[in-house]
Amino acid sequence: MGCFGERLKKLRKEKDISLRQMAKILGITPPYLSRIENGHEHPPKAEHISKMAEILGIDESVLFELVPTDLKNKRIPDEIVEGYQKDGVSKKKVPEFFRSVKKAKLTEEEWDELIEEVKKKGSKK
């Protein structure tokens, strides 16, 4: 449980952000953030991890890579993750894909383009 918290604490201190400041921005209590950083709590939900990365000025994948796979996959329905695993796709690729799409803040037209591109790739198999 400690890798995520240790890295978060190191990055926070490098940016000279106090634990209290970060907790306030995140809307969580300082004791809760302290427990995360000291490995006494699991990493928080995805929204908080994304916000942490934003505060630290880093790509969120830096933090998401440290979240244990079993926790990452709880953010996405099991049937989706399991379906891709059967196709030989790494467990971490599915959550990474969804986080990337969320981060991209696509327009309706861009969603249509992405869906069409995925359909084209699927029909080539």
C-alpha positions as CSV (number, residue, x, y, z in Angstrom):
1,M,0.0,0.0,0.0
2,G,2.9,2.3,0.6
3,C,4.3,3.0,-2.9
4,F,1.5,5.4,-3.9
5,G,1.6,7.3,-0.7
6,E,5.4,7.5,-0.6
7,R,5.6,8.9,-4.1
8,L,2.7,11.3,-3.5
9,K,4.4,12.7,-0.4
10,K,7.8,13.1,-2.2
11,L,6.2,14.9,-5.1
12,R,4.1,17.1,-2.8
13,K,7.2,18.1,-0.8
14,E,9.2,18.8,-4.0
15,K,6.5,21.3,-5.0
16,D,6.6,22.8,-1.5
17,I,2.9,22.2,-0.9
18,S,1.9,21.5,2.7
19,L,-0.2,18.5,3.6
20,R,-2.9,20.9,4.9
21,Q,-2.9,22.9,1.6
22,M,-3.2,19.9,-0.5
23,A,-6.0,18.3,1.6
24,K,-7.9,21.6,1.5
25,I,-7.7,21.8,-2.3
26,L,-8.7,18.2,-2.6
27,G,-11.6,18.6,-0.2
28,I,-10.4,15.8,2.1
29,T,-9.1,16.0,5.7
30,P,-5.4,16.3,6.5
31,P,-5.4,13.2,8.6
32,Y,-6.9,11.2,5.7
33,L,-4.2,12.5,3.3
34,S,-1.5,11.7,5.9
35,R,-2.8,8.1,6.2
36,I,-2.6,7.8,2.4
37,E,0.9,9.2,2.3
38,N,2.1,7.0,5.1
39,G,0.6,3.8,3.6
40,H,-2.2,3.3,6.1
41,E,-4.9,3.9,3.5
42,H,-5.4,2.7,0.0
43,P,-5.0,5.3,-2.8
44,P,-8.2,7.4,-3.0
45,K,-10.8,7.3,-5.8
46,A,-9.8,8.2,-9.3
47,E,-11.2,11.8,-9.2
48,H,-8.9,12.6,-6.2
49,I,-5.9,11.0,-7.9
50,S,-6.5,13.1,-11.1
51,K,-6.8,16.2,-8.9
52,M,-3.6,15.4,-7.0
53,A,-1.7,15.1,-10.3
54,E,-3.2,18.4,-11.5
55,I,-2.1,20.1,-8.2
56,L,1.4,18.6,-8.6
57,G,1.6,19.6,-12.2
58,I,2.3,16.1,-13.4
59,D,0.6,13.6,-15.7
60,E,-1.9,11.6,-13.8
61,S,-0.5,8.4,-15.2
62,V,2.5,8.9,-12.9
63,L,0.2,8.3,-9.9
64,F,-2.2,5.9,-11.5
65,E,0.7,3.5,-12.3
66,L,1.3,3.2,-8.5
67,V,-2.3,2.2,-7.8
68,P,-2.6,-1.6,-7.3
69,T,-4.2,-3.3,-10.3
70,D,-7.1,-4.7,-8.2
71,L,-8.1,-1.2,-7.1
72,K,-7.7,0.4,-10.6
73,N,-10.0,-2.2,-12.0
74,K,-12.7,-1.5,-9.4
75,R,-13.2,1.8,-11.2
76,I,-14.4,0.0,-14.4
77,P,-17.0,-2.7,-14.5
78,D,-15.5,-6.2,-14.3
79,E,-17.1,-7.4,-17.5
80,I,-15.3,-4.8,-19.5
81,V,-11.9,-5.5,-17.9
82,E,-12.4,-9.2,-18.1
83,G,-13.5,-9.0,-21.8
84,Y,-10.3,-7.3,-22.8
85,Q,-8.2,-9.7,-20.8
86,K,-9.6,-12.5,-22.8
87,D,-8.4,-10.7,-25.9
88,G,-4.9,-10.6,-24.5
89,V,-4.8,-7.0,-23.5
90,S,-2.9,-6.0,-20.4
91,K,-5.1,-5.3,-17.3
92,K,-3.7,-1.8,-17.0
93,K,-4.5,-0.8,-20.6
94,V,-8.3,-0.6,-20.2
95,P,-8.3,1.8,-17.2
96,E,-5.5,3.8,-18.9
97,F,-7.7,4.1,-22.1
98,F,-10.7,5.4,-20.1
99,R,-8.6,7.8,-18.1
100,S,-7.1,9.2,-21.3
101,V,-10.4,9.6,-23.0
102,K,-11.8,11.4,-19.9
103,K,-8.7,13.7,-19.7
104,A,-9.1,14.6,-23.4
105,K,-12.5,16.2,-22.9
106,L,-13.7,15.3,-26.3
107,T,-16.4,17.1,-28.2
108,E,-19.4,15.2,-29.6
109,E,-17.7,15.2,-33.1
110,E,-14.4,13.9,-31.7
111,W,-16.3,11.1,-29.9
112,D,-17.9,10.2,-33.2
113,E,-14.4,10.1,-34.8
114,L,-12.9,8.0,-32.0
115,I,-15.8,5.5,-32.2
116,E,-15.4,5.2,-36.0
117,E,-11.7,4.7,-35.7
118,V,-12.2,2.0,-33.1
119,K,-14.8,0.3,-35.3
120,K,-12.3,0.4,-38.3
121,K,-9.6,-1.1,-36.2
122,G,-11.9,-3.8,-35.0
123,S,-13.1,-4.7,-38.5
124,K,-9.5,-5.4,-39.6
125,K,-9.2,-8.4,-37.4
